[in-house]
Amino acid sequence: MQTHIVPVGFDYDRLIAPLVRDQLDVDRVVLLEGAVGSEANVEYSRNLAKKLEKDFTNLLGAETERFVVEDVYDYDAAFEQAYDLINTELDAGGEVWVNVSAMPRTVSFAFATAAHSIMVEREGDRDRIHTYYTVPEKYLETELAEELRAQRDLLEDLLEDEVDDERIEEHLDLADDLLEEFDERGTTIGAKQFGDSHIIELPVASFSNVKPFEELILFTLGEHGVFESVSELAQTLARELGEEYTDSFRSKVIYNVDRLGPGGKGYIEQEEHGKSYRTRLSRIGELWVRSHADQSEL
């Protein structure tokens, strides 16, 4: 089964045209629509998703399902959603294609990185995971701007012909303002604050196969947060496993923490704190724990 996961932004052609033109097999489509932004943007994306849902069924005969991305600027949540969706399709025996042409870049990067991470974790399924992008034939923004310039010139001509209409002056002022902003800033305006920052860091995730004891360390860090020392972490692990806390057990924990640290898989970060090392999950480690949470409950 060929499943296409398609985050929907403000594009139509790039999400369906290449599949129709290349006559690709599409058995199932998962459409993701954003729920954050202005009311007009959300409604526009929702309408596109409805149209795509209908056309994927009519043009390609695909079974179509729609999901909502609650916050298109929450990279971690998007990564977790992508990780679950891709793994679910693979577990069902399907081949997964992820289209990263639309949606805000946070979502596109999250889905692309999740697909890459799963390729690393599931090496035997690597040939069943594909990430792709479609280049548009043209961009409409500049054409819209040029048409707006023509409309502005027309309105100016009408005013010069002494056509007395307040609506003409109003629309002329709006056109002037929009064109001035477009010429100065391009297609977007400003930098929106997300949380306490205007920057959303996109971590480079390249998940490696994690051994059972390493998994236990990661899930323990995910549950308890920061440990003031590796010894404290080892004591907690021994207690939860019902094992005796010995020098040998402590050495085993130190060895595995080193393997998971910056010089190894990068899932743990440590900060020197006196004679000890404060130990916590790195950003990638947090993503790993979130995306593997179901395994910790087994």
SULWO-V204960 format. One record per backbone hydrogen bond with DSSP energy under -1.0 kcal/mol. CO is the residue of the C=O (numbers start at 1). NH is the residue of the N-H. If there is no record, write none. Layout:
co = (CO | CO)
nh = (NH | NH)
This chain:
co = (1 | 2 | 2 | 3 | 4 | 5 | 6 | 12 | 13 | 16 | 17 | 18 | 19 | 27 | 28 | 29 | 30 | 31 | 32 | 33 | 38 | 39 | 40 | 41 | 42 | 43 | 44 | 45 | 46 | 47 | 48 | 49 | 50 | 51 | 52 | 53 | 54 | 55 | 56 | 63 | 65 | 67 | 69 | 71 | 73 | 74 | 75 | 76 | 77 | 78 | 79 | 80 | 81 | 82 | 83 | 84 | 85 | 86 | 87 | 88 | 89 | 90 | 95 | 96 | 97 | 98 | 104 | 105 | 106 | 107 | 108 | 109 | 110 | 111 | 112 | 113 | 114 | 115 | 116 | 117 | 118 | 122 | 123 | 125 | 126 | 128 | 130 | 132 | 140 | 141 | 142 | 143 | 144 | 145 | 146 | 147 | 148 | 149 | 150 | 151 | 152 | 153 | 154 | 155 | 156 | 157 | 158 | 159 | 163 | 165 | 166 | 167 | 168 | 169 | 170 | 171 | 172 | 173 | 174 | 175 | 176 | 177 | 178 | 179 | 180 | 181 | 182 | 194 | 197 | 211 | 212 | 213 | 214 | 215 | 216 | 217 | 218 | 219 | 220 | 221 | 227 | 229 | 230 | 231 | 232 | 233 | 234 | 235 | 236 | 237 | 238 | 246 | 247 | 248 | 249 | 250 | 251 | 252 | 253 | 254 | 255 | 256 | 259 | 260 | 260 | 261 | 261 | 267 | 269 | 271 | 273 | 276 | 278 | 279 | 280 | 282 | 283 | 284 | 285 | 286 | 287 | 288 | 292 | 295)
nh = (95 | 27 | 28 | 97 | 30 | 99 | 32 | 15 | 17 | 20 | 21 | 22 | 24 | 63 | 4 | 65 | 6 | 67 | 8 | 69 | 42 | 43 | 44 | 45 | 46 | 47 | 48 | 49 | 50 | 51 | 52 | 53 | 54 | 55 | 56 | 57 | 58 | 59 | 62 | 29 | 31 | 33 | 35 | 74 | 75 | 78 | 79 | 80 | 81 | 82 | 83 | 84 | 85 | 86 | 87 | 88 | 89 | 90 | 91 | 92 | 94 | 93 | 3 | 130 | 5 | 132 | 108 | 109 | 110 | 111 | 112 | 113 | 114 | 115 | 116 | 117 | 118 | 119 | 120 | 121 | 122 | 125 | 126 | 128 | 129 | 96 | 98 | 100 | 144 | 145 | 146 | 147 | 148 | 149 | 150 | 151 | 152 | 153 | 154 | 155 | 156 | 157 | 158 | 159 | 160 | 161 | 163 | 162 | 165 | 169 | 170 | 171 | 172 | 173 | 174 | 175 | 176 | 177 | 178 | 179 | 180 | 181 | 182 | 183 | 184 | 185 | 186 | 197 | 194 | 215 | 216 | 217 | 218 | 219 | 220 | 221 | 222 | 223 | 224 | 225 | 279 | 233 | 234 | 235 | 236 | 237 | 238 | 239 | 240 | 241 | 243 | 250 | 251 | 252 | 253 | 254 | 255 | 256 | 257 | 258 | 259 | 260 | 265 | 267 | 268 | 264 | 266 | 282 | 280 | 278 | 276 | 273 | 271 | 227 | 269 | 286 | 287 | 288 | 289 | 290 | 291 | 292 | 295 | 298)
